[in-house]
Amino acid sequence: MHELVLATRNPHKVQEVTRILAPFGLSVVALPQQVALPPEDGDTYRANALIKARAAAAALARGVIADDSGIEADALDGAPGVRSARYAGEQADDAQNLRKLIEAVPPGSGLRYVCALAFVEDGAERVFLGESRGHMAEAPRGEGGFGYDPIFVPEGQPERTMAQLSDAQKDLISHRGNALRDFARWFGGERLGPESAASLQG
């Protein structure tokens, strides 16, 4: 099992990334408490993911992955986007952000989850993008997931929100899952050698 640092201390995200990467022979540990990350002040998901990954890789001198994710509402011309985690204010929590989106976006309106996953090691950098499309639920439903999952109904689901899906079901279609699988396949082929790449594809 090859271990990487995940540049976050969010336990939900650590669990999700661990679950998705495990079948590829990869594991992650959360960012150590002593490592401080600079503000995520980029204009794009890619920029913010790289800000975190570069800072953590420089501090720890080892391979790091970091993601920046967000939700985009058609009714808000793509907002909240990169400000999804701070949509209701700099110190807002998930419940406050979710409540503000419910107030601003009508049921049935198009939504898109987006993830940029950055990998940085020894000066090498790579970014992988993933997305998941869906629409706004009539009301929050489900106890699983986190963030905006209770109101996000993914395409192909019979009115079940991300928060109503099992972990395995969510991982198969989520924006973060799509980006992580692309990264894992690349990492196995480019970084670990042809034998590992063959095992990932088998």
Buried (B, 14 or more C-beta within 10 A) or exposed (E): EBEBBBBBEBEEBBEBBBBBBEEBBBBBEBBEEEBEBEEBEBEBBBBBBBBBBBBBBEBBEEBBBBBBBBBBBEBBEBBBBBEBBEBBEEEBEBEEBBBBBBEBBEEEEBBBBBBBBBBBBEEEEBBBBBBBBBBBBEEBBBEBBBBBBBBBBBEEBEEBBBBBBEBEBBBBBBBBBBBBBBBBBBBBBEBBEEEBBEEBEE
